Amino acid sequence: MKFLAAGIAIGLAALGASYGNGHVISKTIESMARQPEMVSKLQTTMFIGVGLIEAVPILAVVIAFALVF
């Protein structure tokens, strides 16, 4: 049962991160289209945001493995 719970937790974390990444990237592209002179600043901020979002499923995997074993 705990393997199923760990799999669901990891899957939901990955789903949430993919939704968040898509939202961040789409808004960044929209902002770049509106203000092309801000591209480098927007890209830097986007990469930091995507990196922070990607930390969530990694932490979910670590916590799930800790609970399983």
Backbone as numpy.savetxt, mean C-alpha at the origin, in Angstrom:
# Nx Ny Nz CAx CAy CAz Cx Cy Cz
-7.40 -23.90 11.79 -8.20 -22.71 11.79 -7.34 -21.44 11.79
-6.22 -21.51 12.52 -5.38 -20.31 12.56 -4.69 -20.07 11.23
-4.49 -21.12 10.41 -3.91 -20.93 9.08 -4.90 -20.18 8.18
-6.17 -20.51 8.30 -7.20 -19.82 7.54 -7.28 -18.34 7.95
-7.23 -18.09 9.24 -7.28 -16.72 9.74 -6.07 -15.92 9.26
-4.91 -16.54 9.27 -3.70 -15.85 8.80 -3.80 -15.55 7.31
-4.32 -16.50 6.55 -4.48 -16.27 5.11 -5.46 -15.16 4.81
-6.55 -15.12 5.55 -7.54 -14.05 5.35 -6.95 -12.70 5.73
-6.20 -12.65 6.83 -5.58 -11.38 7.26 -4.59 -10.88 6.22
-3.79 -11.76 5.69 -2.81 -11.36 4.68 -3.52 -10.92 3.40
-4.54 -11.65 3.01 -5.28 -11.29 1.81 -5.97 -9.94 1.92
-6.59 -9.68 3.05 -7.25 -8.40 3.24 -6.25 -7.25 3.31
-5.10 -7.49 3.91 -4.06 -6.45 3.95 -3.55 -6.14 2.55
-3.37 -7.19 1.74 -2.92 -6.98 0.36 -3.99 -6.26 -0.45
-5.24 -6.61 -0.24 -6.33 -5.95 -0.95 -6.41 -4.47 -0.59
-6.30 -4.17 0.69 -6.33 -2.78 1.12 -5.15 -1.98 0.60
-3.98 -2.59 0.59 -2.79 -1.90 0.09 -2.89 -1.66 -1.41
-3.42 -2.62 -2.14 -3.54 -2.42 -3.59 -4.55 -1.32 -3.90
-5.64 -1.25 -3.14 -6.61 -0.17 -3.32 -5.96 1.18 -2.99
-5.24 1.23 -1.88 -4.59 2.47 -1.48 -3.54 2.93 -2.48
-2.74 1.99 -2.98 -1.73 2.34 -3.98 -2.38 2.87 -5.25
-3.43 2.23 -5.69 -4.12 2.69 -6.89 -4.68 4.08 -6.72
-5.23 4.35 -5.56 -5.80 5.67 -5.29 -4.70 6.74 -5.26
-3.60 6.45 -4.58 -2.50 7.41 -4.48 -1.91 7.69 -5.86
-1.68 6.64 -6.63 -1.06 6.81 -7.95 -2.00 7.55 -8.90
-3.29 7.24 -8.87 -4.21 7.93 -9.77 -4.31 9.41 -9.44
-4.33 9.74 -8.16 -4.39 11.15 -7.77 -3.09 11.88 -8.11
-1.96 11.18 -8.01 -0.69 11.80 -8.38 -0.64 12.08 -9.87
-1.09 11.13 -10.69 -1.12 11.35 -12.13 -2.06 12.50 -12.49
-3.19 12.57 -11.82 -4.12 13.67 -12.04 -3.48 15.01 -11.68
-2.75 15.04 -10.56 -2.08 16.27 -10.15 -0.97 16.66 -11.12
-0.25 15.65 -11.64 0.81 15.93 -12.62 0.23 16.52 -13.90
-0.93 16.05 -14.28 -1.56 16.57 -15.49 -2.00 18.02 -15.29
-2.41 18.36 -14.07 -2.86 19.72 -13.80 -1.70 20.70 -13.60
-0.61 20.21 -12.99 0.53 21.08 -12.72 1.82 20.37 -13.10
2.19 20.42 -14.37 3.39 19.71 -14.83 4.69 20.21 -14.18
4.71 21.42 -13.69 5.93 21.94 -13.09 6.21 21.32 -11.71
5.24 20.64 -11.14 5.39 20.03 -9.81 5.69 18.53 -9.88
6.06 18.03 -11.06 6.20 16.59 -11.25 7.21 15.98 -10.29
8.38 16.56 -10.14 9.41 15.94 -9.31 8.98 15.91 -7.83
8.37 16.97 -7.34 7.92 17.00 -5.96 6.78 16.00 -5.73
5.87 15.93 -6.70 4.76 14.98 -6.58 5.24 13.54 -6.62
6.21 13.25 -7.48 6.73 11.89 -7.57 7.41 11.47 -6.27
8.17 12.37 -5.71 8.85 12.06 -4.45 7.84 11.77 -3.35
6.83 12.61 -3.25 5.80 12.40 -2.23 5.03 11.11 -2.49
4.77 10.81 -3.76 4.05 9.59 -4.10 4.85 8.36 -3.71
6.15 8.35 -4.00 6.97 7.19 -3.66 7.04 6.97 -2.15
7.10 8.05 -1.38 7.09 7.92 0.08 5.75 7.35 0.54
4.66 7.86 -0.02 3.34 7.37 0.35 3.13 5.92 -0.01
3.56 5.53 -1.21 3.41 4.14 -1.64 4.26 3.22 -0.77
5.43 3.67 -0.39 6.28 2.88 0.50 5.65 2.66 1.85
5.01 3.70 2.38 4.33 3.56 3.67 3.12 2.65 3.55
2.41 2.74 2.43 1.25 1.87 2.23 1.70 0.42 2.10
2.81 0.18 1.43 3.30 -1.19 1.25 3.81 -1.81 2.55
4.08 -0.98 3.54 4.52 -1.52 4.83 3.40 -2.26 5.55
2.16 -1.90 5.26 1.01 -2.52 5.95 0.91 -4.01 5.65
0.92 -4.46 4.38 0.82 -5.91 4.17 2.06 -6.67 4.66
3.21 -6.02 4.64 4.41 -6.68 5.16 4.25 -6.92 6.66
3.76 -5.92 7.38 3.50 -6.09 8.80 2.42 -7.13 9.05
1.42 -7.19 8.18 0.36 -8.19 8.34 0.92 -9.60 8.18
1.83 -9.78 7.24 2.45 -11.09 7.05 3.27 -11.47 8.29
4.03 -10.54 8.81 4.85 -10.82 10.00 3.97 -11.18 11.19
2.91 -10.41 11.39 2.01 -10.69 12.52 1.29 -12.02 12.33
0.85 -12.30 11.09 0.17 -13.57 10.83 1.10 -14.76 11.09
2.34 -14.66 10.63 3.29 -15.74 10.88 3.59 -15.89 12.37
3.66 -14.77 13.08 3.91 -14.84 14.52 2.75 -15.51 15.25
1.55 -15.27 14.79 0.39 -15.90 15.43 0.27 -17.37 15.09
0.71 -17.75 13.89 0.60 -19.14 13.46 1.66 -20.00 14.15
2.89 -19.47 14.26 3.98 -20.30 14.79 4.34 -19.91 16.17
